[in-house]
Amino acid sequence: MTSDAIPSQLNALLPQLSADAVKLLIPYLTQLEAETGRVLVKQGDSGADVYFLLNGKFSVFEKIQINSSDVVLNVATFPGPGVLGEVSIMTATERTATVIVIERADCLVLTRDKFNALVKVNPQIGIELLQAFGAIMYGRQVAFQNKVRGNILRESLSIEAGIAKMARYTGRVSRTSPVLAQKLFSEDFKGVNYNSD
């Protein structure tokens, strides 16, 4: 990992931050060379470090119970660059999954203590970081929602059957009248397009 490339890599991961904010953030980060097999975060732990994954490849695991029996699911595999741990630093909640390195990775780590120190010195960067982390979480939530809805609609025999099936999984859903739809949204707003074929 070359230190010359770090500012541009962070700018790509955190587009909400200005170049000056990224420069101020860098001294608070610790470089980490994560070898294959390293566990970065464990589901259920209370760690609050944020990892800026500059490269590498990662697998995500979740432990659930089915009929009181432990089941471990490999729920995702993804390449860097990316951000990991933003939920815990924003909410002070436990880790939601276990993430391991499956291809060596260069990372930058922002610990809770360093984040707090940064916020004391420059509260504006703290606000910008929280907005960036919120945008990342929002993007993931929207992508998941669109994936679930898209799959439900594609697997349904008709649009009405798809809407009824969505209600089973996501809560009350019904189609509104064109008159109400006209009142609820501006004329040029289209919304997400789901192809049901």
Stockholm file with secondary structure:
# STOCKHOLM 1.0

chainA/1-197         MTSDAIPSQLNALLPQLSADAVKLLIPYLTQLEAETGRVLVKQGDSGADVYFLLNGKFSVFEKIQINSSDVVLNVATFPGPGVLGEVSIMTATERTATVIVIERADCLVLTRDKFNALVKVNPQIGIELLQAFGAIMYGRQVAFQNKVRGNILRESLSIEAGIAKMARYTGRVSRTSPVLAQKLFSEDFKGVNYNSD
#=GR chainA/1-197 SS CCTTTHHHHHHHHCTTSCHHHHHHHGGGCEEEEECTTCEEECTTCCCCCEEEECSCEEEEEEEEEETTEEEEEEEEEEESSEEECHHHHHHCCCCSSEEEEEECEEEEEECHHHHHHHHHHCHHHHHHHHHHHHHHHHHHHHHHHHHHHHHHHHTSSSHHHHHHHHHHHHSCCCCCCHHHHHHHSCTTCCCCCCCCC
#=GC SS_cons         CCTTTHHHHHHHHCTTSCHHHHHHHGGGCEEEEECTTCEEECTTCCCCCEEEECSCEEEEEEEEEETTEEEEEEEEEEESSEEECHHHHHHCCCCSSEEEEEECEEEEEECHHHHHHHHHHCHHHHHHHHHHHHHHHHHHHHHHHHHHHHHHHHTSSSHHHHHHHHHHHHSCCCCCCHHHHHHHSCTTCCCCCCCCC
//
